[in-house]
């Protein structure tokens, strides 16, 4: 098994293969740049980045984040944290934009590669113009924002159910699902061991992909067995996959080990409630999700006579059964594992298959016209790509230069913070999701970012409840008493209120105020 695995690596490094391999990686960069510019990234630091990057930034010495309680909880993403830390220390945070472009290139390269072989868009006897037309259609589906009766094509055709997706519009752990698509592409090329390496790499960087990697490994093994491969090779693939993911599996088991059954059950219920839009089929299984499921079934049907049938069919079947079981049993463990995350792979792949099928019908019907007007068609495609790129670049510049209304307040905190500072901030306000990374200052807690070990989840929830008792209008009569309790238990030094909120408790001194925010410093009585 090891010899075969090394042979796959050596095949990549063979001198005679250097030129096509170099061309492939250049294609990844070109596709990633073209797609990434058209797709538009959101500025650092957006939404999930404020959760996923926290441990890495704290270890890199950004601000005083190493003093933040959440940054000192068990890290669920150790490999990704290492990447964030390394990038922050050695390079520049601007590299996170580059990482996204590279993964977007892998995403595009893999899907186009799979579809090109499926419908022979780039084989002898056909014309490269077919691949170019497909690329234009591919970008159009992802970038052209069309809404049909509430169904956003640019969102739901390229993402899975339950708001699970690969790309999104900023760099984060889910982006490494692109490597899973590359794994499928590699498996179809005959590089089964390298395909397993891709699955393991994606799961190691984002452990939430472990169930997806397991399902695809099973699919690969069944596919190899149906092709008549020896049992030793089939089992070897499974053993290799297990060996590669074993470190992150053991780490995750250690992180998730229950303190007690009751504590674990309570923590799971708190997290499932927090991520109900991801974890509860009763919430996410709406009309749009049913359309996505239908798209996946259509994609599987179209490849019923190819090797893709098993690769898509087995994960789809198990995901459907798991979803049904989660609905009937109402089990928090199933909801916590979100086995339907595999739809983040299945839906864009199925959409690509359907798109390729429809274009292939047109190519077959107008083959002679395609050849006759290939130069005009190619030129038109390049014009369309240029338009997408121009619009995307213009929008990207606007995004990067946009001034957020809370920026002055956060700039004040960033420039005036001290190592001993601890802020109480509006815990459910979307404007304060970015507070930690934007300022480098620790906070008590917010609703967006949570830990994973059961006792830490409960502590996070307790902190949120205290913040709720301070900020919620229904607790205004006991607000000052709650503030005293928070100060005594957690030694907060500052608190921030938004417009319409008030804090007239003793011992508060206003140190910053604008039309939207007020920052108070807690003054110790003399």
LINWO-V86406 format. One record per pair of residues at least 4 apart in sequence whose C-alpha atoms are under 7 Angstrom apart, sorted by the first residue. I is the first residue (numbers start at 1). J is the second residue. D is the distance in whole Angstrom. If there is no record, write none. Layout:
i = (I:I)
j = (J:J)
d = (D:D)
This chain:
i = (1:1:2:3:4:5:5:6:7:8:8:8:9:10:12:13:13:14:17:18:19:20:21:22:23:24:25:26:27:28:28:28:28:29:29:29:30:31:31:31:31:32:32:32:32:32:33:33:33:34:34:35:35:35:36:36:36:37:37:37:38:38:38:38:38:39:39:40:40:40:40:41:41:41:42:42:42:42:43:43:45:45:45:46:46:47:48:49:49:50:50:50:50:51:53:53:53:54:54:55:55:55:55:56:56:56:56:56:57:57:57:57:58:58:58:58:59:59:60:60:60:61:62:63:63:64:64:64:64:65:65:65:65:66:67:68:68:68:69:70:73:74:74:76:76:77:77:77:78:79:79:79:80:80:81:82:83:84:85:86:87:87:87:88:88:95:96:96:97:97:98:99:100:100:100:101:102:103:103:103:103:104:105:106:106:106:106:107:107:107:108:109:110:110:110:110:111:111:111:111:112:113:113:114:114:115:115:115:115:116:116:116:116:117:119:121:121:121:122:122:122:122:128:129:129:129:130:131:132:132:133:133:134:135:136:136:136:137:138:139:140:141:141:142:142:143:144:145:145:145:146:146:146:147:147:147:148:151:152:153:154:155:156:157:157:157:158:158:159:159:159:159:159:159:160:160:160:160:160:160:161:161:161:162:162:162:163:164:164:165:165:166:166:166:166:166:167:167:171:173:173:174:176:177:177:178:179:179:179:180:180:180:180:181:182:183:183:183:183:183:184:184:185:186:186:186:186:186:187:187:187:191:192:193:193:194:195:196:196:196:197:198:199:199:200:200:200:200:200:201:202:202:203:203:203:203:203:204:204:209:210:211:211:212:212:213:214:215:215:216:216:216:217:217:218:219:219:219:219:220:220:221:221:221:222:223:223:224:224:224:225:225:229:229:230:231:232:233:234:235:236:237:238:239:240:241:242:245:246:247:248:249:250:251:252:253:255:256:256:258:258:259:259:259:260:261:262:263:263:264:264:265:266:267:267:267:267:268:268:268:269:269:270:271:272:272:272:272:272:275:276:276:277:277:278:279:279:279:280:280:281:281:281:284:285:285:286:287:288:289:290:291:292:292:293:294:295:295:295:295:296:296:296:296:297:298:299:299:299:299:299:300:300:300:300:303:303:304:305:307:308:309:310:312:312:313:314:315:315:316:317:318:319:319:319:320:321:322:322:323:323:324:325:326:326:326:326:331:332:333:334:342:343:344:345:346:347:348:349:350:351:352:353:354:355:356:357:358:359:360:361:362:363:366:367:368:369:370:373:374:375:376:377:378:379:380:381:382:383:384:385:386:387:388:389:390:391:392:393:394:395:396:397:398:403:406:407:408:409:410:410:410:410:411:411:412:413:413:414:414:417:417:421:422:422:422:422:422:422:423:423:423:423:423:423:423:424:424:424:424:424:424:425:425:425:426:426:426:427:427:427:427:427:428:428:433:434:435:436:436:436:444:445:445:445:446:450:450:451:451:452:452:453:454:455:456:457:458:459:460:461:462:463:464:465:466:466:467:468:469:469:469:470:470:470:470:475:478:479:480:480:481:482:483:484:485:486:487:487:493:493:494:494:494:495:495:495:496:496:496:496:497:497:497:497:497:498:498:498:499:499:507:507:507:507:508:508:508:508:509:509:509:509:510:510:510:511:511:511:512:512:513:513:513:514)
j = (5:236:6:7:8:9:193:10:11:12:191:194:13:14:17:17:18:18:21:22:23:24:25:26:27:28:29:30:31:32:105:106:109:33:102:105:34:35:105:108:109:36:101:102:104:105:37:101:105:38:389:39:104:139:40:101:104:389:392:393:143:388:389:392:393:143:392:169:392:395:396:169:170:396:46:169:170:399:399:400:49:50:434:50:434:433:52:53:172:54:433:434:437:449:57:81:84:58:71:59:71:75:81:60:81:82:84:85:61:62:84:85:62:65:66:71:66:85:85:88:89:66:440:440:441:419:440:441:442:71:440:441:442:71:442:72:442:443:73:451:451:255:453:252:452:81:205:206:82:83:204:205:84:205:85:86:87:88:89:90:91:92:93:92:93:99:100:171:101:171:102:103:104:170:171:105:106:107:175:176:178:108:109:110:178:179:182:111:178:181:112:113:114:181:182:185:115:181:349:352:116:117:185:118:185:119:352:353:356:120:121:122:131:121:360:126:130:131:126:127:128:131:132:133:374:378:134:135:136:381:137:381:138:139:140:381:385:141:142:143:144:153:154:154:158:154:154:152:153:154:152:153:154:151:152:153:152:288:156:157:158:159:292:347:348:351:347:348:164:165:166:344:347:348:164:165:341:343:344:347:289:292:343:277:278:284:278:341:344:174:344:174:175:177:178:344:174:175:175:205:206:206:202:181:202:182:183:198:202:184:198:199:202:185:186:187:195:196:198:199:188:195:189:190:191:192:194:195:191:192:195:195:196:197:237:198:199:200:217:241:201:202:203:213:204:213:241:244:245:205:206:209:207:208:209:210:213:245:248:213:214:215:339:216:342:217:218:219:315:220:311:315:221:238:222:223:310:311:314:224:311:225:234:237:226:227:310:228:229:234:229:234:233:234:234:235:236:237:238:239:240:241:242:243:244:245:246:249:250:251:252:253:254:255:256:257:453:452:453:264:454:263:264:454:264:265:266:267:454:268:454:269:270:271:454:457:458:272:332:336:273:332:274:275:276:279:332:335:336:279:280:283:283:284:284:335:336:338:284:335:285:323:327:289:289:290:290:291:292:293:294:295:296:347:297:298:299:347:350:351:300:346:347:350:301:302:303:350:351:353:354:304:309:312:313:308:309:309:309:311:312:313:314:316:346:317:318:319:342:320:321:322:323:339:340:324:325:326:339:327:340:328:329:330:331:334:335:335:336:337:338:346:347:348:349:350:351:352:353:354:355:356:357:358:359:360:361:362:363:364:365:366:367:370:371:372:373:374:377:378:379:380:381:382:383:384:385:386:387:388:389:390:391:392:393:394:395:396:397:398:399:400:401:402:407:410:411:412:413:414:435:438:439:415:439:416:417:439:439:440:421:441:493:442:443:444:492:493:494:442:443:444:492:493:494:495:443:444:492:494:495:496:443:495:496:432:471:497:445:446:447:464:467:446:447:448:438:439:440:441:442:463:460:463:464:464:457:460:456:457:456:457:457:458:459:460:461:462:463:464:465:466:467:468:469:470:482:471:472:475:479:482:475:479:482:483:479:482:483:484:505:485:486:487:488:489:490:491:492:521:522:520:521:522:519:520:521:517:518:519:520:501:502:517:518:519:516:517:518:516:517:522:523:524:525:520:521:522:523:520:521:522:523:519:520:521:519:520:521:518:519:517:518:519:518)
d = (6:6:6:6:6:7:6:6:6:7:7:7:7:6:7:7:7:6:6:6:6:6:6:6:6:6:6:6:6:6:5:6:6:6:6:6:6:6:5:7:7:5:5:6:5:3:6:6:7:6:7:6:7:7:6:5:6:6:5:6:7:5:5:4:7:6:6:7:6:7:5:5:5:7:7:6:6:6:6:5:6:6:7:7:7:7:6:5:6:6:7:6:6:5:6:7:6:6:6:6:5:7:6:6:4:6:5:4:6:5:7:6:6:5:5:6:7:6:5:6:6:7:6:4:6:6:6:6:7:7:6:6:6:6:6:7:4:6:7:7:7:7:7:7:7:6:7:7:6:6:7:5:6:5:6:6:6:6:6:6:5:6:7:6:6:6:6:6:6:7:6:6:6:7:5:6:6:6:7:7:6:6:6:6:6:7:7:6:5:7:6:6:6:6:5:6:6:7:7:7:6:6:7:6:6:6:7:6:6:5:5:6:7:7:7:6:6:6:6:6:6:7:6:6:6:6:6:6:6:7:6:6:6:6:6:6:7:6:7:6:5:7:6:5:7:6:6:7:7:5:6:6:7:5:4:6:7:6:6:5:7:6:7:7:6:6:6:4:6:4:7:5:6:6:5:6:7:4:4:6:5:7:6:6:5:5:6:6:6:7:5:5:5:5:7:6:7:5:7:7:6:7:5:7:6:6:6:6:6:6:6:5:6:6:6:6:4:7:5:6:6:7:6:6:5:7:7:5:5:5:5:6:6:6:7:6:6:6:7:6:6:6:6:5:6:7:7:6:6:6:6:7:5:7:5:5:7:7:6:6:6:6:6:6:5:6:6:6:5:6:6:7:6:7:6:6:6:5:6:6:7:6:5:7:6:6:6:7:6:6:5:6:7:7:7:6:6:6:7:6:6:6:6:6:6:6:6:6:6:6:6:6:6:6:6:6:6:7:6:5:7:6:7:7:6:6:6:6:6:6:5:6:6:6:5:6:6:6:6:7:6:6:6:6:5:6:7:7:6:6:5:7:6:6:7:5:6:6:6:6:5:7:7:7:5:7:6:6:6:6:6:6:6:6:6:6:6:7:6:7:6:6:6:5:6:6:7:4:7:6:6:6:6:6:6:6:6:5:7:7:6:5:6:6:7:6:6:6:7:6:6:6:6:6:5:6:6:6:7:6:7:6:6:5:6:6:7:6:6:6:6:6:6:7:6:6:6:6:6:6:6:6:6:6:6:6:6:7:6:6:6:6:5:6:6:6:6:5:6:6:6:6:6:6:6:6:6:6:6:6:6:6:6:6:6:6:6:6:6:6:6:6:6:6:7:6:6:6:7:6:7:7:6:6:7:6:6:6:4:6:6:7:6:5:5:7:5:5:6:6:5:6:6:6:5:5:6:6:7:6:4:6:7:6:5:7:7:7:7:4:6:7:7:6:5:7:6:6:5:6:6:7:7:6:6:7:7:7:6:6:7:6:6:6:6:6:6:6:6:6:6:6:6:6:6:6:7:6:5:6:7:7:7:5:6:7:6:6:6:6:5:6:6:6:6:6:6:5:5:6:5:6:4:6:6:5:7:7:6:5:6:6:7:6:5:7:6:5:7:5:6:6:5:7:7:6:6:5:6:5:5:6:7:6:4:6:6:6:7:6:5:6:4:6:7)
